[in-house]
Structure formats: C-alpha cells, structure tokens
Amino acid sequence: MILEVAILFVKKGEEKQFEKDFEIARQYISSIQGYSGHSLRKCIEQENKYILLVDWEKLEDHTIGFRQSEHYLEWKKLLHHYYDPFPIVEHFEMVLEYKKND
C-alpha cells in the first residue's frame, strides 16, 4: 500500500467552493484501478491549507493509472485552478504502524 500525500494551499476566499468541487471530483479518482480510499483534511491554524491523503495499491496506480487517464483531465479541470502555489505531491510506504491498543 502506498500513501499519496499532497499539501494543498487554496486561494483565500475560495475554500467553500473548493470543498464542494472536491466532493464532485472524488468520482474521478475513486474509479481508478488500485485506488483504495482518500481523505481531505483542513488545517485548523490556516484555513486555506488542506492535506489530501490517498491510498493506492501501488505507486503506478497513481502516477500512470490516474495521472495518464481521462479522469485526471476532468479532476484537473475541476480543481487545479484553486491552488496557489501548486501542490507538492509525495508518496510514502509503510515502515511501522501502531494503534492505541497495540
């Protein structure tokens, strides 16, 4: 399992519309083979800052399967105009994981 992490800075004043459009955009990412789920979280200290966490089965599901698809073009059209600056996207693999009762 690979975790995609993107820090998103949304143009100030456009946060509510971004959240609405993001809800629409989920249909494009969730239809990709290898997609396992995602969450969008809003920063408490900085209201125009978000973090996007996406679980993929393997790196190529994101970098090739999604990024080279028609669905990505729709995702991009719907969301990319909100970002300033453009997000940094990185991928992580699990090393250790502990839960409260472990």
VOGU-3710 file (C-alpha; in Angstrom, 3 decimals, decimal comma):
1> milevailfv> 0,000/0,000/0,000  1,254/3,462/-0,965  0,094/6,707/0,626  -0,032/9,779/-1,584  0,301/12,995/0,419  -0,436/16,412/-1,060  -0,340/19,712/0,788  -2,890/21,994/-0,850  -2,986/25,763/-0,499  -6,329/27,016/-1,797
11> kkgeekqfek> -6,692/30,640/-2,854  -8,124/32,595/0,070  -11,859/33,038/-0,048  -12,356/30,032/-2,333  -12,260/27,322/0,360  -16,010/26,541/0,454  -16,324/26,236/-3,318  -13,153/24,139/-3,419  -14,668/21,726/-0,889  -17,859/21,442/-2,969
21> dfeiarqyis> -15,900/20,819/-6,169  -13,662/18,330/-4,396  -16,752/16,329/-3,469  -17,651/16,207/-7,176  -14,079/15,331/-8,165  -13,963/12,240/-5,964  -15,831/10,304/-8,654  -12,832/10,679/-10,968  -10,196/9,386/-8,593  -12,293/6,659/-6,983
31> siqgysghsl> -12,916/4,945/-10,325  -9,208/4,246/-10,925  -7,904/0,703/-10,515  -5,690/0,481/-7,439  -7,437/3,328/-5,606  -8,263/2,298/-2,019  -9,625/5,494/-0,442  -8,819/9,072/0,415  -9,388/11,813/2,942  -9,220/15,574/2,664
41> rkcieqenky> -8,372/17,383/5,882  -8,457/21,104/6,581  -5,804/22,797/8,688  -7,066/24,320/11,926  -4,387/27,027/12,112  -4,500/28,100/8,451  -7,963/27,961/6,905  -6,839/27,795/3,269  -4,442/24,872/3,848  -5,518/21,265/3,294
51> illvdwekle> -3,888/17,871/3,229  -5,010/15,201/0,794  -4,235/11,592/1,717  -4,864/8,909/-0,913  -4,259/5,187/-0,506  -3,095/3,360/-3,609  -2,250/-0,320/-4,017  0,958/0,590/-5,847  2,720/3,767/-6,970  1,906/3,243/-10,652
61> dhtigfrqse> -1,816/3,225/-9,910  -1,420/6,932/-9,179  1,452/8,020/-11,408  0,293/6,131/-14,506  -3,229/4,800/-13,916  -4,656/8,089/-12,683  -2,310/10,756/-13,974  -2,440/9,447/-17,545  -6,210/8,950/-17,628  -9,133/10,936/-18,983
71> hylewkkllh> -10,425/11,054/-15,406  -7,343/13,031/-14,367  -8,079/15,644/-17,030  -11,537/16,155/-15,504  -10,037/16,243/-11,969  -7,500/18,808/-13,126  -10,128/20,981/-14,829  -12,283/20,969/-11,702  -9,601/21,541/-9,048  -6,245/22,843/-10,254
81> hyydpfpive> -7,302/26,479/-10,606  -7,796/26,657/-6,813  -4,141/26,054/-5,906  -1,558/28,739/-5,196  1,161/27,567/-5,181  0,720/24,275/-6,994  0,819/21,345/-4,537  3,802/19,201/-3,766  2,778/15,556/-4,044  4,834/12,798/-2,450
91> hfemvleykk> 4,386/9,070/-1,924  5,089/7,064/1,224  5,284/3,392/2,096  4,562/1,892/5,482  7,523/1,208/7,746  5,812/0,900/11,126  2,269/1,334/12,336  0,932/1,250/15,866  -2,597/1,649/17,125  -3,581/2,712/20,619
101> nd> -4,165/-0,840/21,875  -1,038/-2,396/20,267
//
